[in-house]
Structures are given as C-alpha cells and as structure tokens.
Amino acid sequence: MDYLILIIVAIVSFVVGRKTAKVKRFTPKEPLEMDEMREEAREALAERTKGRKGRILNLMDSEAVHTEELKTCGVDDIKKGITTENVVQLLGVSAATARKYLNELENEGKIVQIGKSGKDVHYLLNT
C-alpha cells in the first residue's frame, strides 16, 4: 500500500513538473549578429594578449621595481633573462601560451631568444 502511494505521488509530481517547466528554446543568431560577437571576442582576446605581453616586457625592463615579483616567478638574475616557466608563473597561463607570447615578442623584435630549444632557452630584452 505504501509503495502504491509513493508511485502515485511520483507520477503526479512528474506530470506536474512537465506541465509547469518552462523550456527555453535555442534561437539561432543572425549572421550579422554572429559576426559582431566574433569581432568583439577577437578584440577582447587581442587586448588581453597585448596586456600580458606588456607585463612580460615591463618585468624584464624594470628589475629594481619588481624584485618581489621576480622572486615569485623564480627569476634569480634578470640579466640572464627569463624562461617560459617564469612567464607561466608570472601570468598563470599554460606553457604553450607563454611560448606563444614570447615568440610574438621575439617576432616583434622586442626580445631575443638565447639558446635553441629545451631548458637552455631564455629571453633577453632587445636593446
């Protein structure tokens, strides 16, 4: 008898829930609206990347001001340059993203890579 009551309550709850639930339907965006959203996303990403690269350059340029931040990132001597791992710790990004930022700065001529590959690679400001 108790099971019968539980089953009836479950069925009633299910039916009431289905009747009162508001289902939000996906409405596709217009192509123009999608293009605007993509452009906004690109601009936001470009701005974030620019800010992060600026932070790397600022850290490398003014060692006296950033001694605590240098220690936090594991940079013992800024004159020896910074590594990908230092950038990972500074910005809280993945190693791949850190390498991307360092490669972009190198392509822009702002820093120079010392070493070919692996753990021997470090970067110095291009003076």
Buried (B, 14 or more C-beta within 10 A) or exposed (E): EEEEEEEEEEEEEEEEEEEEEEEEEEEEEEEEEEEEEEEEEEEEEEEEBEEBBEBBBEBBEEBEEBEEBBEEBEBEEBEEBBBBBBBBBBBEBEEEBBBBBBBBBBEEEBBBBEEEEEEEBBBBBEE
